[in-house]
């Protein structure tokens, strides 16, 4: 099928367009995961969290998540790690914006360029325009980093507080009072794997 006569279609190859879609798709998955974890931290329904947080931007969501984490004694110990994680998530947002919100130029010369050129308009900072040059491979790398950041966020939330010395003693005493049969099967807690938004929202039914 011949390419349509469009400036965007001339500025970007099919490989670029597919990579941009991949960045957008992984980012949407990350946003959904942030909202889901916020609902768990706030102990509210997912629908209520979305209704309350949706009008705010992504950076505000991260601020909300930090506040929710710090107000709960069961999760406050995770705050220090969350600070660093939020910085990485904001960096991924900057990379995503440079791809999804860029205005791409029609390439000069004959043929299609492997590296797309464009510019963006930053919402923060003193720069008026941001010059952008990305190959489709570079765009796919950004999509991969977004996916990795989502997995890192899920693993952060799944972490359990380490047992203190006192806690270990209490656990040992409890075990002595309630010994387990030697034939009992012990299940290990598993951390969700990549592509886990569906698993978080719709966990598999227990057998």
N, C-alpha and C positions, 0 to 999 in steps of 0.2 A: 504494500500500500504506500503510495507516495506521501511524503511529509506535507502537512498543511502549510500554507503560506502564512506563517505567524512569526513575529519577532522572537517570541519565547521558544517556539519550536526550532528556530534557526540558532538561537543562542545556546540551546541545550540539546545534547544527543539523547537518544532513548535511554542510554545507560545512566546519564545524569538524572533524567526524570524518574527512573526507577529508584535511584539512590536517594533522591529527595523524598519520595514516598516512603522509603524504608526509615529514614530519619524521623519523619512525621509519625509513622506508625509506632515506632519504639518510644517516642516521646509521649504519645497519648497513653501508652501502657504504663509508663512511669508515673504520669500524673494520676492515673486511676489508682495505682498502688499507694501513692502518697495520701490520697483521700481515704483509702481503705484503712491505712495504719492510723491516720488521724481519728477515724471513727472508733477504732479500738482503744486508742489512748484516751479519748473523751468519754468512752463507754456510752456512746449514742449509736443510733442506727446509721447505716451507710447513707440512706436517703436523706436523713436530717443533716448529716455532715456535708453532703454535696450541696444541699439547699443553702446552708449557712456560709460555706467557704467559696462557692462558685464565683460570686461577684469579685472576689479578691484575686490578685495575681499569684504566680507560683512562689515568688520570694516571700509573700505574706503567708502562704501555706506553710512554708518551712518555719517561719517565726511562730505560727500557731502550734506546729508540731513540737517545737522546743518548749513552749510554755506548757503544753499538755504533758510533756515528758517530765518536766521539772516539778510539776505540782503533785505528782503521784509518787509516794515513797517506793512503790514497787518498780518504778522505771527511772527515778531521778539519777540513779547511779550510771545510767547510759548517756547522760547529757553531754559529758565531755567528748565522748566519741562522736555524738551526733553533731557537735559543732564542726568538726573536721569534715564529716560526711556532707553536711549542708553546703560547705564551701565547694566541694567537688560537684555537688548537684547543680549549684549555680554556674559553675564553669561549663558543665554540660549544656545548660540552658543557653549560655552565650554562644556555644558552638552550634547548637540547634538553630538559634535565631539567624545566625549568619548564613544558614542554608535555606531555611524555610521562608524567611522574610526578605531575602535578597531580591534586588531587581537586576535581572541578567541582561547583558548587552549582546546585541547581534555581533558575531565574530567578524573581524575584518579579514579581507583576503578571500581565497577560494576554499571551499570545503568547510567542514565542521571541526571546531577545535576540541582537542581532548580535555583541555582545561577551560572551564567556564569562568567568565569574568563578569563581575557585577559590583553593586554597591549596596550598602545598608544604611539605615538611619538610626543610630543608637538612641535609645530612650533615656539612658543615663550617661553621665560624663560630659566632657567638653567637646568631644569630636562631633562634627556636623555630619560628615559622611565617613563610611567605613568601606574601603576598597577590599573586594573579596575575589580570590582566585581559588577554585576548587576543581579537582578532577573527580570523576565518579568514584574512584577508589578511596579518595580522601573523605568523601561524603559517607561512604559505607563504613569507614573507620569510626566516624562520629556516631553513626547508628549503633555500632558495636559497643562503643564506650557508654552510650546511654543505656543499652541493655545491661552492661556490667554494673552500672551505677544502680539500676533498679534491683538487681540481684543483691548487691551490697546492702541496700536499704532493707530488703526483706530479711537478710541474715542478721542485720543489726537488731531488728525488732524481735527476732526469734531467740536471741540470746537470753539465757537465764542468769540470774545473779549468782556469782560464785559463793559457795558455802563458807562461812567464817568458821573459826575454831569452835566457837560456842555452838554454832549451827550443826557442825559435824557430830559433836557430842550428843546433842538432842536427837539427831537422826539415828545415831547408834543406839540410844536408849529406846527410841520408838521401835526400832527394828528388833531389839531384844524382847520388848513387850509383845510384839506382833510378828513372830517369826514366820517367814514364808516357806511353804512346802518346797522341797528340793526339786520337785517335778514341775514347778510353776514356770511358765514361759514369760520372760521379761521382754517387753517391747522397748525399743530404743526410739527416741524422738528424732525425727528426720526434719531437716531444713528444706523448705520448698526449693525446687530447682528452677532453672531459667524458664521464662515464659509462664510465670506463676500467677498472673492476675486471675485467671480462671480458677486456679486451685485455691486461691485465697477467698474469692467470693463464693465459689461453689465447691467446697471440699468433697472428696469422695465419700460415699456413704460407708458407715462402719459395717463390717460383716458380723 
